[in-house]
Amino acid sequence: MNDHDALLTAIGEHPEEDTPRLMYADWLEESGQSERADFVRTQVGVARPGLSAADRYPFVRKNVHYLTNFVPGWKAELPQLDGIAWGDFNRGLIEEFEAESEKPLVKHARTVFAVPGVHILRLRRLDAAARLAKLPELARLRALKMVSPYTTATALRALFASPHLARLRVLDLHGQTSFYIHDPAVDTVAADIADGRFPDLEELWLGSNRIGNDGAMALAHSPHLDKLRVLDLRNNPFTALRAELRRRFGSALKM
């Protein structure tokens, strides 16, 4: 593995860390891509926590310059794939993409995940999850967001059975009501999430999902959700365990 590939692997393995990105910026500069290198450093600077407004301002000013004059061209260099839309640059790299359904993602997985920094998937529709669940590239994901109510509990359960999703930190299933209202398996989705298959989970968004008492009980009694900083259960019809959920999750709970 050459230095370039090693850096991309490090970024993919640790997308939340700045050090691999800054090392990638050094590689870009050594390769004659000084503007791209400075852009990565600039966006890392913009996102750095704890800076005063005065200290952040030079980074913000340079960032606007790059967003206006360079980013459209850099974004145009990304693979143009049917059913795949790229998000914006963050900390110097594209981190997020959106797939119309599992079909284009299965078809283009290798190309999509060859883009350094990609670790957030917005999925608009999930019909047949079996092929998607088998993709080893899913191990790159740290956040999975269902952005339209076009799935079923059965499809989600098949996807969550994937051994490649264990490093998820954010799982957003908000607003799947229009399908779940006819799907009695919704509580089993909550139970699956509660069983420890996502040990690093920090945010779990389950608002407006027709979760009943069985699903609430699975979450409240789970010994595996101690890392949650956000648990959104708003607009669900369960009637029991509200006090127990508050005791279990404290300020992380939105209910």
N, C-alpha and C positions, 0 to 999 in steps of 0.2 A: 504494500500500500504506500503510495507516494504522500508527500506532505499535504497536498491539496485534498486528497481523498480522506486522509486522517483528520483534517480539520472539519470537513463536512460531516464525518462520522461523529466527531465530538460534539458538534452543534446539534446534530440530530438526537444524540443521546442525552444532552443536557441543554435543552432549548431555553431554560430559564436563566442560565448562567451567562454573564457578560464575557468572561475570560476567553472562551473559544471564539466568540465573535470578534474580539479585539485581536486575537491571533490571526483570524481570517483577514482582518483589515490589514495587518502587517503583510500577509501573503499577497493581497491585492496590490499593495503599494510596490512590493518587490517585483510584481509582475507587470508593472507599468500602468496600473489602473488607480491612479492617485485620487481622482475625484470619488470613485466608488469607495475607496478605503476611507477617505475623510467623511463620507456620508455615513458609513457604519459607525465610526467613532462619534460623529455628531449625534446620531439618533440614540446611541447608548448614553451619551451625555444628557440628552433631553430627558430620558427616562430614569436617570439616576436619582434615587430617593435622597431627601435631606438637603438638596441644594436650595439656597435662597433664590428669590426671584431675580436678583441682580446677577448671581452666578449662572443661572440657567439662561438668561437672556441671550448671550452670544451663541449658545447652542441652538436656541429657537430661531434666531435670525438666520444662521447658516442652514438650518433645516428647511426653512421656507424657500431659501434660494435653490436648494437641491430639489425640493418637491416641485418647484415651478419649472426649472430648467433641465433637469436630468431624469427625474423619476418616470415621466411618461415614456421616454425612450427605453429605460431599463425594464419597465413593465412590459413593453411591447416585445422584448426579447424572450419573455417567458413562453413556454409551449402553449399554443392555442389549441385547446382540446374541446370537442363537442361535449356539452353537459358539465363542464368544469369552469368555474369562475374564480379568479384570483382575488384575494383581499389586498389590503394596503401594506406598505412596508412598516415594520415596527422593529426598533433597535437594529435597523440596517438591513433587515431581511424580510421576505414574505413569510408570515407565520400561519396565515389562515387561507382556506379555500372553501368553496361551496360546490357541492355536487347535487345535480338535479335528482338523482336517485342512486341506488347502489350500482346500477349497470355501468355508467361511465367510469365510476371509481374502480370497479373490478377491471374494466378494460384498460384503464390508463394508470393503474396504481404505481407501476415502476417509474413512469415518467413523472407523475405528481410528486412522489416522495423522493425523487432525485433532486428536487428543489431544496436547497439548504434552509433550515429554519422552520419548515412546515411542520406544525404539530397541532393545529386546530382545524377540525372538520365541522362544517355546517352542512347537514344533510336534509334535503327538502322532502324526500320520500324514501320509504323503506318497504319494499314489497317482499322480495325473496332474499333472506339474509344469509343463507347457508354459504354461498360462494364468497360473500363479503367477509364472513367470519373467519374464513380460512386464510385470508391474506396476511402473510407475516409482516407486511408493511404497516399494519395497524399498530404495531409496537411503537411506532413513532408518535402516536397520538397521545396528547396530554389533555385535550378537551374535545368532547363530542357534544354537538348541539343539534337537536332536531328542531328545525325552524318552521315547519308546517305540519299540521295535524294529519299527515298522510301515512299512517303506519298502523300496526296493530300490536297488541301486547304479545301475541304469538311471534311476530317478526322480531320484536325487540328481545324477547327471551332467547331466540336463536342467535341473534347478534351477540348478546351478553354472555353466551356460552363460549365465545371465542377466547382462546388462551392468550391472544395477542393484545388484549385491551387492559391488561393488569396494571398499567402505569397511568391510567386516567386520573386526572386531578379534578376535572370539571365535567359533570354530566348534566346536561340541560334538556329536560323533557317537558318543559312547561307548555301547557295549552294543547295537549293531545286529546281533549275532551270529545271532539266530534266523532272519533273512532272508538275511544274507550267506553263511551256511554252504552255501547252495544257489546262490549267485550268483558265478560266476567273474569278474564285472566289478569286484569290490571293489578290486583293485589299480589299476584305471584311475581310480577315485575318488581314491585317494592321488596318482596321477600328475596328475590335473586340479588338485588343490589345490597341488601342487608347481610348477605351471607359471607362477606369477606373477600369476594372476588376482585374488588377494587380497593386494595389496602391503602392507597395513597390519596383517596378521594377527599377533596377539600371543599368542594361546592356541589350540592345536589339540588337541582331545581325540579320540583315535582308539582308545582302549582297547577290547579285546574285540570286534574287528571282522574277524577272520579275514584280516588283512593278511599277504600272503606276501612272498617275496623280491623280486618285481618292484616291489611297492608300497614296500617299505623302501628299495630302490635309488633310486626316484624321489625320495623324501624326502631321502635322504642326499646325493644329487648335485644337489639343487635349488639354484640361485643366488639364489632369491627369498624365502627364509624367515629372513632375518637378524634380523627383529624379534621372533621367537618368544621369549617368556619361559617358555612351557610347551608341551612336546610330549609328550603321553601316548600311549605305544605299548604299554602293559602288556597282557598276556594276548592276544598275537597270535602266530601260529605261524611267522613268518619265522625262518629259521635262520642266514642270512648277514647281514653288514654291521653287526653289533652294535657292534663296536669302532669302525667308521667313523661310525656314528650318534653314538656317544659323543664322538668327536673333533669332529664337525660341530656338535653342539648343546650339548655340555657339561652344565652344571647345569640347563639347561632340560628335559633329557630325563628322562622317567619310563618305565622299561623293566623 
